[in-house]
């Protein structure tokens, strides 16, 4: 009887120790979970994402950029930064690269590097945009701001993401050079017209600018930049065709 009782006492002692061990495990588990919850709460509070700043976007509004990245719904600055997927932006025809950085604990900055669009042509109600290499990079049903529409280029067909097959490559290169100079001086032109004599006319609001051929084009653009402020609010025709002889502005009547 004593031997059996001793064994029972040993079993009770072992069960008691095991129960204490399980209680300690549960205690430390609960403690760990509480610690994790507190840390997570502090982490979310400290890095709560309040603002996303967009910069570098000329062709698209901030709202349009946000719509392209709206898949990321995280409201934590660190998690948003680590999980940011820029494929939706970089796969866009007019966006070359995207840089995302943490501006502060509660702010993210997204810098968009857009492809430089030189101009566009209108075809069957669509606007086809070309870059500095003359490649069609996008076609849209609306005009992008500050991008001139070009009339007078001759071509048989146009294919997206390929070089424009213009009949007169020399005139097209002169056009690209002119647009680059206009961009250099931050002169926004709405329309560029090319006639059969390879002469250019620029349209800026209510002013028609007769540029003539591409001869002395740099001097003409420089002179245009100096004259434009004095023509603000006026309507008429500015003749820069013969810049070496005479420059005049004729008001519309």
N, C-alpha and C positions, 0 to 999 in steps of 0.2 A: 504493500500500500504506500509506503514512504517513497519508494522508487517511482511509482506512477505519479504521485503528488509532486515530486521534484520535477519530473518531466513537464507536468502541466504548468508549474511555476515558470519553468524556462520558456515555455511557449508563450505565456502571458507577457513575460518581460520582453521577448523578441517582438511580439506584436505591438507592444507599446512603443518600442524604439522605432519600429517601422512606421507607425502612425505619426510619431514626432517628426520623422524624416520627411514624410509626405506633406505634413503641415508646413514645414520649413520651405519645401519646394513651392507649394502654393503661395506662401507668403512672399518669397522672392520673385515669383512669377507676377503676382499682383503688383509688387513694388516696381518691377521692371516695366510693366504695362503703364502704370501711373507715370513713371519717369518718362517713358516714350511719349505718352499723350501730352505731358507738360512741355517737353522739348518740341514736339511737333506744333503745339499751339503757339509757343514763343517764336518758333521758326516761321510759321505762317504769318504771325502778327508783325514780326520784324521785317519780313520780305514780301509783304502784301503788295501785289502789283496794282498800282493806281493809274499810271499813265504810260502810254506807248507813243513815242515821238517818231514821226516819219520825216526824213529829209532826203534831198537829192532828187525828188520827183518833180519833173517839169511837165511831162505829158499826162500823168495820171494824178487825180486828187488823192488826198489822204484816205478818203472813204473807199475809193476803188482799191487802193493798196491793202487796206484792212480787210476788204471782202475777199481778197486773194489768200490771205493768211488766217481767215476766221476759223479754220479747223483747230487751231490751238486755243483751247478754252481754259487753260491753267491760269489761275490768278495769283501765282507765286512767282516772284521775279527770277529766282534761281532756277526753279523747275521749268519756267517758260523758256529761259535762255538755253538750258541744257536740252530741252526737247524740241527746240525750234526747227522746223523743217522748211527750208527755203526753196524746195523743188518747185512749189507752185509759182513762186516768183521767177526763179531762174529759167524755168521752162517757158516763160512768157517771151514772145518774139522781141519785144522792145526793152527787155530788161537783161542787162549783161551780167551783173553780179549783185549780191546782197551782203551787207555786213551788219551783224547784230551784236550789240554790246550792252552791258549793264551800265546805265547812267547813274543810278543811285540805288539804295535799298528798295525803292518803290517805283523805279522808272526803267523802262527799256527804250533803247534807241535803235531804230532800223534805218540804215542808210542804203538807199537804192541807187545803183549805177545804171542809168538808162543808156541804151544804144543811141548814138547821135543820128537823129533823123534829119535829113537835109530838106526834103520837100515831099510833095505828093502829086499824083495825077488822079483825075476822076475818070472812072470807067464803069459804065452801066450802073450808075448810082452808088458805086463803092469808091472809097478813097484808098489808093495804093501808095504806101509810103516807102521811100527809098533812102538808103544810107549814103555815106560819103564815098562808098565804092560803087554806087549805082545799083545796088542790089535791093530788090523788093523785100522788105522785112516784115511788112504787116499790111493787111487790108481790113478796113473798118467801114462801118456805115455812117461814120460821123467824122468831122474835122477835129484834129488835135490843135490845141491852142499854140500860137506862135510858129506854126509850120506853114510855109507858103504853098499854094497850089499852083502848079505849072501848066500853062497852056502853050501849045505850039510844037511840042515834041512829036516827031513822027516815028511810029513803030507799027509793026504788023501784028504782034501779039505780046502778051506779058504773062510771065509765070512767077508765082510766089517763090521767094527765096532764091531767085536767079537774077543775073544781071539784066538790066533793061536793054532789049535789043533795038536801040534807036538807030535810025538811018544815018544821022550825022553825029558821029562820036565826038567830033571836035566841038560842036556846039554844046553837047551834053557836058563835056569837061569844063567848058567855059562857064556853064550854068553852075556846076558844083563849086568852082573857084569863086564865083560871085556870091553864092550863098555862104560860103566859109568866111568871106570878108564881111558880109552883112552881120553874121553871127559874132565876128570879132569885135565889131562896134556896137553890138546889142541892138541892131536895127531890126525891128519886127516888120516884115513885109507880108501882106495878105495874099497877093497874087503876083506871078511873074509871067509875062506874055512874051513869046518869041515869034517874030514875024519871018517871012520867007527870005528877008535880007540879012538874017542872023542878028537882028537888032532886038534889044531887050527893053521892055517897059515894066516898071515896078508899080504896084498899086499899094498905097498905104493910106487907109481910111479914104478921105476925099481928095487925095493928091495922086496924080499920075506922074511918074518920074521917067522921063525919056533918057535912057542910058546909052542908046546907040549900040555899037558893037562892043566887043570886049577890049578894044584898044584903050590903054590907060585906065583900065578898070579899077586899079587900086587908088589912083588919084581921084577918080570919080566917086568912089565910095567914101573916101576921106572927106571930100567936099560935101557930099550928101550929109554926112554926119554933122558937119559944121553948120549947114543951112537948116536942117530939119527943125531945130528948136524955134526958129523965127517963123516957121510956117504952121505952128500949132493952131488948130481950129480953123484953118483956111481951106478953101476949095480951089483947085486949079491944076495947072500943069507946070512941072519943073523940068526944064530942058538942060540936061547935062551932056548932050550928044557931042557938042564941040567944046569941050572944057578948056582947050587952049585958046579959044577965040572969044566965046560969049556964053554966059550962063544967065538965064532969065526965068522968071516965074510969071505965068499968065493966069490971072484969076478967072474963074468961071463966072459967066454973067447970066 
